[in-house]
Amino acid sequence: MNNWKKRLDIVYSTNPDYHYRQKDEENEAIIPKEKQLLRISLDKRNRKGKAVTLVTGFRGSDEDLQVLGKLLKTRCGVGGSAKDGEIIVQGDHRTKVLDILQKEGYAKSRII
């Protein structure tokens, strides 16, 4: 891939010290799971009255989010999704999700 194709957001800069961001540089700093504050809540908005357990506050790579989402969905025996830093588990499984997260090492997780 050409170098100009790797540039994101900026077409031209007059700043001589400006460095173009590469795709690899976009990742946030990964926080260890012991220090992550995951919030577990019940959400019914925009879901036609059906309840889902929503886990927010995840900081890490998208692959890690997908793995954690799959673990939660499998252990709860339901469907859901994991994207944009949040995990959706179908149904009201707040206490079960909290127990699973604490056993996995997410000690600062809490139900709100």
C-alpha positions in Angstrom: 0.0 0.0 0.0 1.3 3.4 -0.8 2.2 5.7 2.0 -0.4 8.3 1.1 -3.2 5.7 1.3 -2.2 5.0 5.0 -2.8 8.6 6.0 -6.0 9.2 7.8 -8.1 12.3 8.3 -5.6 14.9 6.9 -5.4 15.8 3.2 -2.7 18.5 3.6 -1.0 20.2 6.5 1.1 23.4 6.5 2.8 22.4 9.8 6.3 21.2 8.9 6.5 19.2 12.2 3.2 17.4 11.7 3.3 13.6 11.5 0.6 11.7 9.8 -1.2 9.1 11.9 -0.9 5.5 10.7 -3.7 2.9 11.3 -1.5 1.1 13.9 -1.2 4.2 16.0 -4.9 4.6 16.6 -5.2 1.9 19.3 -6.0 3.2 22.8 -3.7 2.3 25.6 -4.7 -1.1 26.8 -5.6 -1.2 30.5 -5.1 -4.4 32.4 -8.4 -6.1 33.3 -7.7 -5.8 37.0 -7.9 -2.0 36.6 -10.8 -1.7 34.2 -14.1 -0.3 35.5 -16.9 -2.1 33.7 -20.4 -0.9 34.4 -23.3 -3.4 34.1 -26.8 -2.1 33.6 -30.2 -3.1 32.4 -31.3 -1.3 29.3 -34.8 -1.3 27.6 -34.4 1.8 25.4 -35.0 1.3 21.7 -35.5 -2.4 22.1 -39.3 -2.6 21.9 -39.5 -3.1 25.7 -37.2 -6.1 25.8 -34.5 -6.0 28.4 -30.8 -6.4 27.7 -27.8 -6.5 30.0 -25.4 -3.8 28.9 -21.7 -3.9 29.8 -19.9 -0.6 29.1 -16.5 0.9 29.9 -14.3 -1.7 28.2 -10.9 -0.4 27.1 -8.9 -2.6 24.9 -8.7 -4.1 21.4 -11.7 -5.1 19.4 -10.6 -8.7 19.4 -10.5 -8.7 23.3 -14.0 -7.2 23.3 -15.3 -9.9 21.0 -13.7 -12.7 23.1 -15.2 -11.3 26.3 -18.6 -10.8 24.7 -18.6 -14.4 23.5 -17.6 -15.7 26.9 -20.5 -13.8 28.6 -23.0 -14.9 26.0 -22.0 -18.5 26.2 -22.0 -18.6 30.0 -25.4 -16.9 30.2 -26.7 -19.2 27.4 -28.2 -16.3 25.4 -27.4 -14.1 22.3 -26.1 -10.6 22.1 -23.4 -8.6 20.5 -20.1 -6.8 21.2 -19.1 -3.7 19.4 -18.1 0.0 20.0 -16.7 -0.8 23.4 -19.9 -2.3 24.8 -21.3 -5.8 25.2 -25.0 -6.5 24.9 -26.3 -9.7 26.5 -30.0 -10.5 25.8 -32.1 -10.6 29.0 -31.6 -9.5 32.6 -28.4 -11.3 33.6 -26.8 -8.5 35.7 -25.8 -10.6 38.7 -24.6 -13.5 36.6 -22.5 -11.2 34.4 -21.0 -9.6 37.4 -20.0 -12.9 38.9 -18.5 -14.0 35.5 -16.5 -10.8 35.2 -15.2 -11.0 38.7 -14.1 -14.6 38.2 -12.3 -13.5 35.0 -10.3 -10.8 36.9 -12.4 -7.7 36.3 -12.4 -6.9 40.0 -13.7 -3.3 39.6 -16.9 -4.3 37.8 -20.1 -3.1 39.3 -23.9 -3.0 38.6 -25.4 0.5 38.2 
